[in-house]
């Protein structure tokens, strides 16, 4: 599945304001998701064409946009995939989330230290929202608080 996103200034979870970026300033990022309920909606591997300044948050927000177009997020405890895995107030992924990225040459990108770091073109992001070996499970913040915090990003 290929999605095209030429937006970076997100006003809320699913509505974004277009920027003056040129279409040629785009890069392809692959996202591999290990979450059966999400996989039923968008598949397990997505090839996304995103802004040249895209980061892990941008990538996941694009997946949320696709999920929203297909009827909404499938897990009732969360309103989106990003809400399920990321705390925008502390700018970090929850403890139970396994997330990493690697480049075409095999080099790893540590997304835990800075989820908003620019992803290089051709990067593959691997996301496991509910890592199986996590003993310290964190509860996602309230969705209204999440939305307010996302507007400030």
C-alpha positions in Angstrom: 0.0 0.0 0.0 1.4 3.4 -1.0 0.2 6.6 0.6 1.2 10.2 -0.3 1.5 12.9 2.3 2.6 16.4 1.5 1.8 17.9 5.0 3.7 18.5 8.1 1.8 21.0 10.3 -0.9 18.8 11.9 -3.7 20.8 13.5 -5.3 17.7 15.1 -5.0 14.0 14.7 -6.5 13.6 11.2 -6.6 17.1 9.7 -3.4 18.6 8.5 -2.5 22.0 7.0 -0.7 21.9 3.7 2.7 23.5 3.6 4.6 25.1 0.7 6.7 22.0 0.2 7.3 20.9 -3.4 6.3 17.3 -4.3 10.0 16.6 -5.2 10.9 17.0 -1.5 9.4 13.6 -0.6 10.9 10.4 0.6 9.7 6.8 0.9 9.5 5.2 4.4 8.4 1.6 5.0 6.4 0.8 8.1 6.0 -2.7 9.4 3.3 -3.0 12.1 2.8 -6.1 14.3 -0.8 -5.5 15.6 -3.4 -7.9 14.3 -6.4 -5.5 14.6 -4.5 -2.8 12.7 -3.2 -5.2 10.2 -6.8 -6.2 9.3 -7.4 -2.6 8.2 -4.2 -1.4 6.5 -2.0 -4.5 6.3 1.2 -5.2 8.0 3.6 -3.4 5.7 3.0 0.1 4.3 5.2 2.0 1.9 4.6 5.6 2.6 5.7 8.6 0.6 6.1 11.5 3.0 7.6 14.9 3.5 11.4 15.1 3.4 11.2 16.1 7.1 9.1 13.1 8.2 9.8 11.4 11.5 8.3 8.4 13.3 5.4 10.5 14.6 4.6 11.7 11.1 4.8 8.1 9.8 2.4 6.8 12.4 0.1 9.8 12.0 -0.2 9.0 8.3 -1.2 5.4 9.2 -3.9 6.8 11.6 -5.2 9.0 8.7 -5.6 5.8 6.6 -7.2 3.9 9.4 -9.6 6.8 10.1 -10.6 6.8 6.4 -11.5 3.2 6.7 -13.8 3.6 9.7 -11.7 4.3 12.7 -9.3 2.7 15.1 -10.3 -0.9 16.0 -9.3 -1.0 19.7 -11.8 0.7 21.9 -9.3 1.7 24.6 -7.6 4.1 22.1 -8.7 6.6 19.5 -5.6 6.0 17.2 -2.4 4.1 16.8 -0.4 7.1 17.9 -2.6 7.5 21.0 -1.9 3.9 21.8 1.9 4.1 21.6 3.1 7.6 22.2 2.9 10.3 24.9 3.3 13.7 23.3 3.7 15.4 26.6 6.9 13.5 27.4 7.8 13.0 23.8 8.4 9.2 24.2 6.9 5.9 23.3 5.3 3.9 26.1 7.4 1.2 27.8 5.4 -1.6 26.2 6.0 -0.4 22.7 8.8 -2.0 20.7 9.9 0.4 18.0 13.0 0.7 15.9 14.1 1.7 12.5 16.9 0.6 10.2 18.4 1.9 7.0 18.9 0.2 3.7 22.6 -0.4 4.7 21.5 -2.2 7.9 22.4 0.7 10.3 19.9 1.1 13.2 18.1 4.3 14.1 17.2 4.6 17.8 13.7 6.1 17.8 13.3 5.8 21.6 15.8 8.6 22.3 14.1 11.1 19.9 10.8 10.0 18.2 10.8 13.3 16.3 14.2 12.9 14.6 14.2 13.1 10.9 14.1 9.6 9.3 16.4 9.1 6.3 14.9 8.2 3.0 14.4 4.5 2.6 14.3 3.8 6.3 12.1 0.9 7.6 10.3 1.5 10.9 9.2 -1.6 12.8 6.5 -1.1 15.3 5.1 -3.6 17.9 2.5 -1.7 20.0 2.2 -4.3 22.6 5.6 -5.8 23.2 5.3 -9.2 24.8 8.1 -9.1 27.4 7.3 -5.8 29.1 6.6 -5.9 32.8 6.0 -2.2 33.3 2.8 -1.6 31.2 1.9 2.1 30.9 -1.6 3.4 30.4 -2.1 5.8 27.6 -3.0 9.4 28.5 -6.5 10.7 28.1 -7.4 11.3 24.5 -8.4 14.9 25.0 -5.1 15.6 26.7 -3.4 13.7 23.9 -5.0 15.9 21.2 -4.2 19.1 23.1 -0.6 18.1 23.4 -0.4 17.1 19.7 -1.6 20.5 18.6 1.5 22.0 20.3 3.9 19.8 18.4 
